[in-house]
Amino acid sequence: MDQHRGEEPQPGSGLPDFSSPSSDGLPDLDAERSPVTLGEPSERTLRRNRTTMLAVIGGAVVVLAVIALVLSQTVFRSVLEEPGPTAYQTGQRSAEGQSEYVPDPEDPDIAPPPPIFTQAPTTDCTVPQNTPPPQPSGPGMVRGGGLEYTNPDGWGDGWVAHSLPYLTDVGADSRLVEGSWYSVVNLGRVQFSEEEGGYPGLEAAAVAIFQCYATTSGVLSHFGENPEVTDYRSEVMSVDGTAAWIVQATYHFEDPDMLESSSASIVTSIVVETPNGPSALASDVAADQPEHAQNLEDIIASLDVIE
């Protein structure tokens, strides 16, 4: 066994010596893996990189410009064009879907009455000589001039018409309101003097009789100097199939305590083209007494033209 141990072999003989790094055997891989220093990038590479970067930035700018343009034409434009809240001038405010209110200049509640409803008459209020009226056609009837009406229930208290402006052949009746105050309806034949130019026609005659009746029949003494006037009208109408004109208004007493049961009167004038010349109705009736006001409507509805 010992003979196999022998002596160590000598250099230069047998296998090569791999223990030395300088050996001519296998290559030294560790030496090849040592760090390598890269050189500086070339000018061409730098130009290419700058071109790429500029292209990216330019593209981004273009995209942002397009987005800004779109927003300016849509969102921003609508916001800028929408007006802010404004205050309307008085009288110009209205609601969509609702009709605009337009005041009626003839509405007695918001407008003064026309000049014909003045307390001072615009004529001389000439009083012709009165003559007795013709006899009515039957009991419960009242006649004056060429007109006749039927007395409603509650009437028949009697009334003596001494004289009235522009009326003759006057007949009348009444209904008591209170004390010495009555609702009265007069009928008579219309007569205008030649000095005043004669009969002026339906409308002008009705206006004159209305104004004069209100100022001479004792009504004005209760109205006061500046009475309130409502429910006025001046218009054409027909009486028993004959052309006529009515002037009417409600006068409110300035002193509402003048009477206990009434503070307003309906003053009415109606001129009718009757066969023997024009005839007229002139009246004042308690406006705030429902039965009296209805009686007036019934009397007007019952008017007959007498041949």
RODO-2510 file (C-alpha; in nm, 4 decimals, decimal comma):
residues 307
     n   res          X          Y          Z
     1     m     0,0000     0,0000     0,0000
     2     d     0,2767     0,2519     0,0826
     3     q     0,4234     0,2228    -0,2636
     4     h     0,1248     0,3966    -0,4108
     5     r     0,1912     0,7121    -0,2137
     6     g     0,5256     0,7712    -0,3902
     7     e     0,6802     1,1231    -0,4312
     8     e     0,5088     1,4384    -0,5549
     9     p     0,5424     1,4887    -0,9291
    10     q     0,7840     1,7575    -1,0535
    11     p     0,6869     2,0667    -1,2473
    12     g     0,7138     2,0443    -1,6204
    13     s     0,6222     1,6911    -1,6345
    14     g     0,2767     1,5404    -1,6554
    15     l    -0,0525     1,7613    -1,6517
    16     p    -0,0500     2,1385    -1,6750
    17     d    -0,0669     2,3530    -1,3560
    18     f    -0,4094     2,5238    -1,3299
    19     s    -0,3369     2,6796    -0,9937
    20     s    -0,1702     2,9862    -1,1381
    21     p    -0,3761     3,2603    -1,3022
    22     s    -0,1067     3,3056    -1,5578
    23     s    -0,1391     2,9548    -1,6719
    24     d    -0,1937     2,8983    -2,0344
    25     g    -0,4978     2,6895    -1,9575
    26     l    -0,8670     2,8134    -1,9620
    27     p    -0,9411     3,1877    -1,9941
    28     d    -0,9885     3,3971    -1,6819
    29     l    -1,3628     3,4747    -1,6814
    30     d    -1,3380     3,6954    -1,3765
    31     a    -1,1043     3,9236    -1,5584
    32     e    -1,3508     3,9557    -1,8499
    33     r    -1,6406     4,0440    -1,6111
    34     s    -1,4655     4,3536    -1,4768
    35     p    -1,6624     4,6911    -1,5053
    36     v    -1,6797     4,8541    -1,8485
    37     t    -1,7059     5,2351    -1,8901
    38     l    -1,9430     5,3493    -2,1746
    39     g    -1,8405     5,6315    -2,3944
    40     e    -2,0356     5,9726    -2,4259
    41     p    -2,3505     5,9605    -2,6604
    42     s    -2,2860     6,0746    -3,0076
    43     e    -2,4184     6,4044    -3,1520
    44     r    -2,6526     6,2136    -3,3817
    45     t    -2,8087     6,0386    -3,0846
    46     l    -2,8569     6,3679    -2,9040
    47     r    -3,0251     6,5230    -3,2088
    48     r    -3,2581     6,2256    -3,2398
    49     n    -3,3523     6,2481    -2,8726
    50     r    -3,4202     6,6212    -2,8963
    51     t    -3,6366     6,5714    -3,2059
    52     t    -3,8405     6,3020    -3,0317
    53     m    -3,8895     6,5189    -2,7249
    54     l    -3,9940     6,8203    -2,9300
    55     a    -4,2385     6,6068    -3,1259
    56     v    -4,3974     6,4809    -2,8023
    57     i    -4,4236     6,8331    -2,6582
    58     g    -4,5653     6,9707    -2,9845
    59     g    -4,8260     6,6958    -2,9981
    60     a    -4,9289     6,7666    -2,6411
    61     v    -4,9627     7,1393    -2,7192
    62     v    -5,1802     7,0630    -3,0226
    63     v    -5,4065     6,8339    -2,8166
    64     l    -5,4426     7,0984    -2,5447
    65     a    -5,5229     7,3636    -2,8053
    66     v    -5,7965     7,1452    -2,9572
    67     i    -5,9471     7,0788    -2,6138
    68     a    -5,9408     7,4513    -2,5296
    69     l    -6,1093     7,5348    -2,8606
    70     v    -6,3868     7,2825    -2,8003
    71     l    -6,4482     7,4113    -2,4484
    72     s    -6,4538     7,7729    -2,5642
    73     q    -6,7239     7,6929    -2,8215
    74     t    -6,9410     7,4911    -2,5831
    75     v    -6,9179     7,5243    -2,2078
    76     f    -6,7449     7,8610    -2,1778
    77     r    -6,9540     8,0178    -2,4534
    78     s    -7,2852     7,9122    -2,2971
    79     v    -7,1742     8,0435    -1,9603
    80     l    -7,0653     8,3765    -2,1051
    81     e    -7,3799     8,4197    -2,3128
    82     e    -7,6242     8,3451    -2,0315
    83     p    -7,7324     8,6797    -1,8812
    84     g    -7,7271     8,7162    -1,5095
    85     p    -8,0376     8,8015    -1,3056
    86     t    -8,1892     9,1359    -1,3995
    87     a    -8,4497     9,3604    -1,2367
    88     y    -8,7537     9,4291    -1,4531
    89     q    -8,8918     9,7782    -1,4740
    90     t    -9,2218     9,8368    -1,2977
    91     g    -9,5137     9,7342    -1,5138
    92     q    -9,3097     9,5049    -1,7438
    93     r    -9,3041     9,1946    -1,5281
    94     s    -9,5148     8,9048    -1,6553
    95     a    -9,5322     8,5274    -1,6164
    96     e    -9,5052     8,2880    -1,9084
    97     g    -9,8358     8,1253    -1,9894
    98     q   -10,0374     8,3967    -1,8179
    99     s   -10,2129     8,6815    -1,9866
   100     e   -10,0737     9,0231    -1,9100
   101     y   -10,3055     9,2448    -1,7108
   102     v   -10,4052     9,5616    -1,8957
   103     p   -10,6060     9,8116    -1,6907
   104     d   -10,9423     9,9073    -1,8364
   105     p   -10,9596    10,2888    -1,8502
   106     e   -11,3400    10,2649    -1,8156
   107     d   -11,3260    10,0570    -1,4954
   108     p   -11,4900    10,2786    -1,2288
   109     d   -11,2631    10,1300    -0,9612
   110     i   -10,9398    10,2565    -1,1177
   111     a   -11,0343    10,5501    -1,3387
   112     p   -11,2216    10,8757    -1,2806
   113     p   -11,5662    10,8974    -1,4404
   114     p   -11,6019    11,0732    -1,7764
   115     p   -11,6693    11,4496    -1,7687
   116     i   -12,0430    11,4009    -1,8285
   117     f   -12,0747    11,2696    -1,4721
   118     t   -11,9955    11,6039    -1,3191
   119     q   -12,1970    11,7696    -1,0450
   120     a   -12,2139    12,0910    -1,2414
   121     p   -12,4413    12,0632    -1,5476
   122     t   -12,3042    12,1618    -1,8878
   123     t   -12,6396    12,3132    -1,9952
   124     d   -12,8703    12,5844    -1,8613
   125     c   -13,1119    12,3254    -1,7142
   126     t   -13,4101    12,5212    -1,8438
   127     v   -13,7379    12,4250    -1,6755
   128     p   -14,0339    12,4388    -1,9168
   129     q   -14,3862    12,5141    -1,7997
   130     n   -14,5270    12,1880    -1,6680
   131     t   -14,8635    12,0567    -1,7802
   132     p   -15,0580    11,7637    -1,6298
   133     p   -14,9683    11,4240    -1,7758
   134     p   -15,2155    11,2130    -1,9707
   135     q   -15,4103    10,9529    -1,7786
   136     p   -15,2362    10,6139    -1,7531
   137     s   -15,3820    10,3205    -1,9369
   138     g   -15,4796    10,1337    -1,6210
   139     p   -15,4456    10,0981    -1,2424
   140     g   -15,0940    10,0578    -1,1080
   141     m   -14,9572    10,2371    -1,4141
   142     v   -14,7618    10,5637    -1,4251
   143     r   -14,7606    10,7804    -1,7397
   144     g   -14,5651    11,0860    -1,8494
   145     g   -14,5240    11,2206    -2,2016
   146     g   -14,5267    10,9278    -2,4430
   147     l   -14,4053    10,6675    -2,1874
   148     e   -14,5697    10,4485    -1,9265
   149     y   -14,4408    10,2000    -1,6663
   150     t   -14,5913     9,9473    -1,4231
   151     n   -14,5498    10,0127    -1,0524
   152     p   -14,3663     9,7285    -0,8740
   153     d   -14,4856     9,5919    -0,5410
   154     g   -14,4087     9,8344    -0,2610
   155     w   -14,4509    10,1407    -0,4795
   156     g   -14,7529    10,3731    -0,4941
   157     d   -14,6565    10,6192    -0,2204
   158     g   -14,7304    10,8931    -0,4741
   159     w   -14,5126    11,1804    -0,5879
   160     v   -14,5915    11,5305    -0,7036
   161     a   -14,3461    11,6491    -0,9667
   162     h   -14,3528    12,0258    -0,9559
   163     s   -14,1057    12,0917    -1,2338
   164     l   -13,8041    11,9234    -1,3900
   165     p   -13,5449    12,0564    -1,6373
   166     y   -13,6328    11,9838    -2,0021
   167     l   -13,9452    11,7798    -1,9064
   168     t   -14,3138    11,8574    -1,9262
   169     d   -14,6308    11,6407    -1,8909
   170     v   -14,4548    11,4818    -1,5945
   171     g   -14,5972    11,1823    -1,4069
   172     a   -14,4144    11,0037    -1,1202
   173     d   -14,4371    10,7660    -0,8291
   174     s   -14,2138    10,6706    -0,5371
   175     r   -14,1190    10,4285    -0,2619
   176     l   -14,0178    10,5418     0,0862
   177     v   -13,6574    10,4885     0,1919
   178     e   -13,6691    10,6599     0,5328
   179     g   -13,7917    10,9869     0,6811
   180     s   -13,8489    11,2264     0,3932
   181     w   -13,6182    11,0391     0,1516
   182     y   -13,7809    10,8461    -0,1337
   183     s   -13,6816    10,6481    -0,4387
   184     v   -13,8514    10,8279    -0,7307
   185     v   -13,9061    10,7534    -1,1007
   186     n   -14,0365    11,0370    -1,3239
   187     l   -14,1645    11,0256    -1,6831
   188     g   -14,2197    11,3279    -1,9108
   189     r   -14,2024    11,4755    -2,2557
   190     v   -13,8661    11,6252    -2,3579
   191     q   -13,8696    11,9954    -2,4422
   192     f   -13,5641    12,2078    -2,5298
   193     s   -13,6129    12,5769    -2,6034
   194     e   -13,5245    12,7318    -2,9368
   195     e   -13,2865    12,9631    -2,7542
   196     e   -13,0784    12,6595    -2,6626
   197     g   -13,0902    12,5287    -3,0188
   198     g   -13,3893    12,2963    -2,9803
   199     y   -13,3804    11,9215    -2,9243
   200     p   -13,0125    11,8081    -2,9448
   201     g   -13,0724    11,4368    -3,0125
   202     l   -13,0956    11,1238    -2,7986
   203     e   -12,7493    11,1181    -2,6406
   204     a   -12,7079    11,4904    -2,5748
   205     a   -13,0610    11,5156    -2,4346
   206     a   -13,0053    11,2178    -2,2036
   207     v   -12,6779    11,3684    -2,0749
   208     a   -12,8398    11,7080    -2,0109
   209     i   -13,1390    11,5610    -1,8271
   210     f   -12,9083    11,3381    -1,6196
   211     q   -12,6842    11,6270    -1,5116
   212     c   -12,9701    11,8628    -1,4397
   213     y   -13,1737    11,6073    -1,2472
   214     a   -12,8793    11,5267    -1,0197
   215     t   -12,8210    11,8937    -0,9404
   216     t   -13,1772    12,0243    -0,9067
   217     s   -13,3857    11,7432    -0,7570
   218     g   -13,2381    11,7649    -0,4069
   219     v   -13,0077    11,4690    -0,4699
   220     l   -12,6918    11,6792    -0,4752
   221     s   -12,7627    11,8148    -0,1284
   222     h   -12,7107    11,4619    -0,0002
   223     f   -12,4260    11,3657    -0,2377
   224     g   -12,1990    11,6454    -0,1158
   225     e   -11,9555    11,8545    -0,3172
   226     n   -11,7269    11,5668    -0,4181
   227     p   -11,9282    11,2447    -0,4262
   228     e   -11,7756    10,9174    -0,5417
   229     v   -11,9232    10,8028    -0,8738
   230     t   -11,9303    10,4341    -0,9735
   231     d   -12,1119    10,1990    -1,2130
   232     y   -12,1526    10,4703    -1,4742
   233     r   -12,2610    10,4157    -1,8323
   234     s   -12,3798    10,6149    -2,1311
   235     e   -12,4978    10,3981    -2,4189
   236     v   -12,7638    10,3263    -2,6762
   237     m   -13,0527    10,0978    -2,5843
   238     s   -13,4020    10,0035    -2,6976
   239     v   -13,7320    10,0710    -2,5165
   240     d   -14,0343     9,8789    -2,6371
   241     g   -13,8601     9,8337    -2,9735
   242     t   -13,7845    10,2051    -3,0027
   243     a   -13,4422    10,3724    -3,0159
   244     a   -13,3285    10,5169    -2,6829
   245     w   -13,0211    10,6343    -2,4907
   246     i   -12,9444    10,5716    -2,1221
   247     v   -12,7093    10,7638    -1,8902
   248     q   -12,6716    10,6121    -1,5444
   249     a   -12,4355    10,6209    -1,2451
   250     t   -12,4289    10,5506    -0,8725
   251     y   -12,3518    10,8496    -0,6510
   252     h   -12,2182    10,7813    -0,3002
   253     f   -12,2906    11,0363    -0,0282
   254     e   -11,9855    11,2080     0,1127
   255     d   -12,1416    11,1768     0,4567
   256     p   -12,2433    10,8096     0,4853
   257     d   -12,4350    10,8907     0,8059
   258     m   -12,6691    11,1323     0,6291
   259     l   -12,9253    10,8492     0,6204
   260     e   -12,9383    10,5416     0,8394
   261     s   -13,0487    10,2907     0,5748
   262     s   -12,8879    10,4281     0,2572
   263     s   -12,5692    10,6061     0,1537
   264     a   -12,5902    10,5979    -0,2275
   265     s   -12,8368    10,6618    -0,5104
   266     i   -12,8659    10,5326    -0,8649
   267     v   -12,9327    10,8308    -1,0921
   268     t   -13,0798    10,7434    -1,4333
   269     s   -13,1804    10,9300    -1,7462
   270     i   -13,3349    10,7587    -2,0517
   271     v   -13,4516    10,9464    -2,3622
   272     v   -13,6789    10,7597    -2,6076
   273     e   -13,7879    10,8584    -2,9585
   274     t   -14,1646    10,8320    -2,8968
   275     p   -14,4129    10,9013    -3,1810
   276     n   -14,5102    11,2555    -3,0727
   277     g   -14,1586    11,3680    -2,9968
   278     p   -13,8959    11,2442    -2,7529
   279     s   -13,9928    11,1435    -2,4002
   280     a   -13,7716    11,0612    -2,1027
   281     l   -13,7338    10,8856    -1,7701
   282     a   -13,5475    11,0635    -1,4877
   283     s   -13,4991    10,8940    -1,1517
   284     d   -13,2968    10,8439    -0,8356
   285     v   -13,3285    10,5188    -0,6409
   286     a   -13,1579    10,3938    -0,3219
   287     a   -12,8596    10,1969    -0,4526
   288     d   -12,7895    10,0011    -0,1323
   289     q   -13,1510     9,8904    -0,0876
   290     p   -13,1661     9,5669    -0,2935
   291     e   -13,5439     9,5813    -0,3411
   292     h   -13,5327     9,9430    -0,4580
   293     a   -13,2496     9,8729    -0,7015
   294     q   -13,4377     9,5734    -0,8408
   295     n   -13,7562     9,7835    -0,8643
   296     l   -13,5727    10,0284    -1,0907
   297     e   -13,4680     9,7471    -1,3252
   298     d   -13,8269     9,6177    -1,3309
   299     i   -13,9653     9,9643    -1,4105
   300     i   -13,7210    10,0135    -1,7000
   301     a   -13,8049     9,6673    -1,8338
   302     s   -14,1798     9,7490    -1,8198
   303     l   -14,1549    10,0793    -2,0107
   304     d   -14,4096    10,1071    -2,2909
   305     v   -14,4179    10,3583    -2,5735
   306     i   -14,7636    10,5234    -2,5932
   307     e   -14,8983    10,6435    -2,9280
***
